Amino acid sequence: MSESSRPVPYRPGAVSLFFVAQAAVFALGCWIWLLVLVLTTEGATGAHVLAASFAVTFTLVGVALGVRLALQRNAALRHAELRRLLVDISWNAFTAAGNAEQPAKVVPFPTVLDDEWSAGVERRQRDRRR
């Protein structure tokens, strides 16, 4: 199967991205409102507190939604890669079993050479003894 014919993995985002952008627009509007209030009035009023609390709230909501969106996208890409890897492994095992010299024998999946593996085990055991 060629790379271009593979289906595109699920990528969350259209609705989530809308809410992240909406929170960013509201936060920007509240920060501008607070700036205008600070520059035009002399003392702190209830409007200042309200604008500041809205600005901080919308900023935090936008950051939280943005982090959630990034984590969802990352998880979706990892899941797609895992599915692709499982398909490749099963396909390789199927074709290797079909090419085996003796029927009904499972061809082992290629791993680290036995000498390298046993040397690593011996090295770890020596390190534990120290």
Sequence and secondary structure as in RCSB ss.txt:
>XXXX:A:sequence
MSESSRPVPYRPGAVSLFFVAQAAVFALGCWIWLLVLVLTTEGATGAHVLAASFAVTFTLVGVALGVRLALQRNA
ALRHAELRRLLVDISWNAFTAAGNAEQPAKVVPFPTVLDDEWSAGVERRQRDRRR
>XXXX:A:secstr
  GGGS       HHHHHHHHHHHHHHHHHHHHHHHHHHH SS  HHHHHHHHHHHHHHHHHHHHHHHHHHHHHH
HHHHHHHHHHHHHHHHHHHHHHHT SSTT       S HHHHHHHHHHHHHHHH 
